[in-house]
Amino acid sequence: MTHFGFLSTYPPTRCGLATFTEALAGGLAVSGARNSTVVRVLDEPDDQRDSIIVGRVPSTSELISGDRASVRGAIRALDATDVAIVQHEYGIYGGRDGEEVVELLRALETPAIVVLHTVLASPSAHQRSVLEAVCGLAAVVVVMTENAREILLRSYQVNAADVRVIPHGVPVSRSVSTPVRRSSPNTAKRVVTWGLISAGKGLEWGIRAIAQLSDVTPSVEYVIAGQTHPKVLAHEGERYRESLQRLIDELGLSDTVTLDDRYLDARQLADLVATADVVLLPYDSRDQATSGVLVEAIAAGVPVVATGFPHAVELLAGGAGLIALHEDPNSIADSIRTIVVAEATRQGMHEAALRDTRATSWPVVAEQYRSLARGIAAARAA
């Protein structure tokens, strides 16, 4: 039984990487055994550390930004495992562009599988050097889309033989066929966006798009669910959310657009998604390599309207949704209109989404990581 180590943010931290790692660790758990160890990445110590056991995976150590003692502790914890699965995102580690993780990887004796959540097409010189160092110290580098692999090999000095594509997983309960929601002729069509809120999510463009759909019958409503991202809240407060509320008021959409500031648990989120006719991702980013919200929306069989970031372009190519132009409420509104006015179009997208996700349940994805670990062990033993 392989003993997996994880270096990542982790619940109760609320972010996409934490959710990803919890799901992957659960998928890798065998017969209820605690065969994984998590080193939580944090900005500061967490007093709840000793009580954090999510599912079957205990958190036994912390990597604190700027704390060299915690680096040594993290290395000891990960070196006690057979394979370390390291989540990489520039913003979670300490130092300029998260460079502190390089020191840790350099000192690590256990082999590392590094999972890249962002692959910038036009990185700064320092961002490029950090990512190249991270990849150079990994036994295997995992990206989640073919587009991310192409960018990585084109824009960075990385050994192509070390790079693998493993898709983002989806919960089993959401990767099985369920009937598409059928609203009554007089029921408002619901557009939903969820996730942690911050500038760059493009929510202002989504709100402006809804304002252009006042002629649609039945009416179109928009629900934006999620708390402000903790790091944004610490540095900027609720400035972005407040700007969205002002825009809603200025456009006279207070009865149409709802800002729900709760962090939804899995059941609450499933209940919300079950009411959606469209999931909207109006992100500003042109470089976003992965989106957990996108994956979960497709897995739920809900038609998606997304701006053309790489993950969306790749996943929606099979017909599960439409691509809209960045920062263009007219394009976003036209895409939403196309879906909500035609039941046959929505049903076709629902069926395409379910076809696309049957092979990406978390147990299937976890088995691909398990296979990587077996390959690494065999290579080291040779």
Residue pairs with C-beta under 8 A, 6 or more apart in sequence:
1 30
1 33
1 35
2 35
2 82
2 83
2 370
2 373
2 374
2 377
3 35
3 36
3 37
3 80
3 81
3 82
3 83
4 25
4 28
4 35
4 36
4 37
4 81
4 82
4 83
4 84
4 85
4 373
5 36
5 37
5 38
5 39
5 77
5 78
5 80
5 81
5 82
5 83
5 84
5 85
5 110
6 21
6 24
6 25
6 36
6 37
6 38
6 39
6 57
6 84
6 85
6 86
6 87
7 39
7 41
7 63
7 74
7 78
7 84
7 85
7 86
7 87
7 101
7 104
8 17
8 18
8 20
8 21
8 38
8 39
8 40
8 41
8 85
8 86
8 87
8 92
9 15
9 17
9 18
9 21
9 40
9 41
9 42
9 87
9 92
10 18
10 21
10 22
10 38
10 40
10 41
10 52
10 54
10 59
11 18
11 19
11 22
11 52
11 54
12 48
12 52
12 54
13 40
13 42
13 230
14 196
14 227
14 230
14 263
15 92
15 196
15 229
15 230
16 117
16 195
16 196
16 291
16 292
16 293
17 87
17 89
17 92
17 117
19 292
20 87
20 117
20 168
20 169
20 292
21 38
21 85
21 87
22 54
22 55
22 57
23 169
23 171
23 362
24 85
24 169
24 362
24 365
24 366
24 369
25 36
25 38
25 55
25 57
26 55
26 56
26 57
26 362
27 169
27 362
27 363
27 365
27 366
27 367
28 35
28 36
28 366
28 369
28 370
29 35
29 36
29 55
29 56
29 57
32 56
33 56
34 56
34 57
34 58
36 56
36 57
36 81
37 57
37 58
37 60
37 61
37 77
37 78
37 80
37 81
38 57
38 58
38 59
38 60
39 59
39 60
39 61
39 62
39 63
39 74
39 77
39 78
40 46
40 49
40 52
40 59
40 61
40 62
40 63
41 62
41 63
41 92
41 93
42 62
42 63
42 64
42 65
43 64
43 65
43 231
44 64
44 65
45 62
45 64
46 52
46 62
49 59
49 62
52 58
52 59
53 59
60 77
61 70
61 73
61 74
61 76
61 77
62 70
62 73
62 74
63 70
63 71
63 73
63 74
63 93
63 104
64 70
64 94
65 93
65 94
65 95
65 100
66 94
66 95
66 100
67 94
71 100
71 103
71 104
71 107
74 104
75 104
75 107
75 108
78 84
78 108
78 110
79 108
79 109
79 110
80 110
81 110
82 110
82 373
82 377
83 110
83 111
83 112
83 113
83 139
83 373
83 376
83 377
84 108
84 110
84 111
84 112
84 113
85 112
85 113
85 115
85 369
86 101
86 105
86 112
86 113
86 114
86 115
86 138
87 115
87 117
88 98
88 101
88 114
88 115
88 116
88 117
88 118
88 131
88 134
89 98
89 117
89 118
90 97
90 98
90 118
90 127
90 130
91 98
91 231
92 98
93 99
93 100
93 101
94 100
96 126
97 124
97 126
97 127
97 130
98 130
99 126
99 130
99 133
101 134
102 130
102 133
102 134
102 137
105 112
105 114
105 133
105 134
105 137
105 138
106 137
108 137
111 139
111 376
111 380
112 137
112 138
112 139
113 138
113 139
113 140
113 141
113 142
113 369
113 372
113 373
113 376
114 134
114 135
114 137
114 138
114 140
114 141
114 142
115 142
115 143
115 144
116 131
116 135
116 141
116 142
116 143
116 148
116 152
116 289
117 144
117 289
117 290
118 287
118 288
118 289
118 290
119 131
119 143
119 148
119 151
119 152
119 155
119 287
119 289
120 127
120 131
120 151
120 155
120 287
121 151
121 155
121 286
121 287
122 155
122 287
123 131
123 155
123 156
128 155
128 156
131 156
132 156
132 157
132 158
135 141
135 152
135 156
135 158
135 159
135 162
136 158
136 159
138 162
139 162
139 376
139 379
140 162
140 163
140 164
140 372
140 375
140 376
141 152
141 158
141 162
141 163
141 164
142 163
142 164
142 165
142 166
142 369
142 372
143 149
143 152
143 163
143 164
143 165
143 166
143 289
144 165
144 166
144 167
144 168
144 289
144 290
144 311
145 165
145 167
145 289
145 290
145 310
145 311
145 314
145 315
146 165
146 314
147 289
147 310
147 311
147 313
147 314
148 165
148 289
148 290
148 310
148 311
149 163
149 165
151 289
151 310
152 158
152 163
153 160
153 163
164 372
166 365
166 368
166 369
166 372
167 295
167 359
167 360
167 365
168 290
168 292
168 295
168 360
168 365
169 295
169 360
169 361
169 362
169 364
169 365
169 366
170 295
170 296
170 298
170 299
170 357
170 360
170 361
170 362
171 266
171 296
171 299
171 361
171 362
172 361
172 362
172 363
173 270
174 270
174 296
174 299
174 300
174 357
175 299
175 354
175 357
175 358
175 360
175 361
176 354
177 301
177 354
178 300
178 301
180 301
180 346
180 347
180 350
181 274
181 275
181 276
181 277
181 302
182 343
183 189
183 218
183 277
185 218
186 218
187 218
188 218
188 219
188 220
188 221
189 216
189 218
189 219
189 220
189 221
189 277
189 278
189 340
190 220
190 221
190 222
190 223
190 275
190 276
190 277
190 278
191 206
191 210
191 220
191 221
191 222
191 223
191 276
191 277
191 278
191 279
191 280
191 305
191 336
192 222
192 223
192 224
192 225
192 272
192 273
192 275
192 276
192 278
192 279
192 280
192 302
193 201
193 203
193 206
193 222
193 223
193 224
193 225
193 226
193 279
193 280
193 281
193 282
193 293
194 224
194 225
194 226
194 264
194 269
194 272
194 273
194 293
195 201
195 226
195 292
195 293
196 226
196 227
196 228
196 229
196 230
196 263
197 203
197 224
197 226
197 227
197 228
197 229
197 232
197 240
197 241
198 228
198 229
198 232
198 240
199 232
199 240
200 283
200 284
200 285
201 282
201 283
201 284
202 281
202 282
202 283
202 284
202 307
202 326
202 327
203 224
203 244
203 282
204 243
204 244
204 247
205 282
205 327
205 328
205 329
205 332
206 222
206 224
206 280
206 282
206 329
206 332
207 222
207 244
207 247
207 248
207 251
207 253
207 257
208 247
208 251
208 329
208 332
209 280
209 282
209 329
209 330
209 332
209 333
209 336
210 220
210 221
210 222
210 253
210 256
210 257
210 333
210 336
211 251
211 252
211 253
211 329
212 329
212 330
212 333
213 220
213 333
213 336
213 337
213 340
216 337
216 340
216 341
219 256
220 256
220 336
220 340
221 256
221 257
221 258
222 253
222 256
222 257
222 258
222 280
223 257
223 258
223 260
223 272
224 244
224 257
224 258
224 259
224 260
225 260
225 262
225 264
225 269
225 272
226 260
226 261
226 262
226 263
226 264
227 233
227 261
227 262
227 263
228 238
228 240
228 241
228 261
232 240
241 259
241 261
244 259
245 259
248 254
248 257
248 259
262 268
264 272
270 300
273 279
273 296
273 297
273 300
273 302
274 300
276 300
276 302
277 302
277 303
277 339
277 340
277 346
278 302
278 303
278 304
278 305
278 336
278 339
278 340
279 293
279 297
279 300
279 302
279 303
279 304
279 305
279 321
280 304
280 305
280 306
280 332
280 336
281 291
281 293
281 294
281 297
281 304
281 305
281 306
281 307
281 312
282 305
282 306
282 307
282 324
282 332
283 291
283 306
283 307
283 309
283 326
284 307
284 326
284 327
285 309
286 308
286 309
286 326
287 309
287 310
288 309
288 310
288 311
288 312
289 310
289 311
290 311
291 306
291 309
291 311
291 312
294 304
294 306
294 311
294 312
294 315
295 315
295 357
295 360
297 304
297 321
297 353
298 304
298 315
298 316
298 320
298 321
298 353
298 356
298 357
299 353
299 357
299 360
300 353
301 350
301 351
301 353
301 354
302 350
302 353
303 320
303 321
303 322
303 339
303 345
303 346
303 349
303 350
303 353
304 312
304 316
304 320
304 321
304 322
304 349
304 353
305 321
305 322
305 324
305 332
305 335
305 336
305 339
306 312
306 316
306 321
306 322
306 323
306 324
307 323
307 324
307 325
307 326
307 327
307 332
308 323
308 324
308 325
308 326
312 321
312 323
313 323
315 356
316 322
316 323
318 352
318 355
318 356
319 348
319 349
319 352
320 349
320 352
320 353
320 356
321 349
321 353
322 335
322 338
322 339
323 335
324 331
324 332
324 334
324 335
325 331
325 332
338 345
339 345
339 346
339 349
340 346
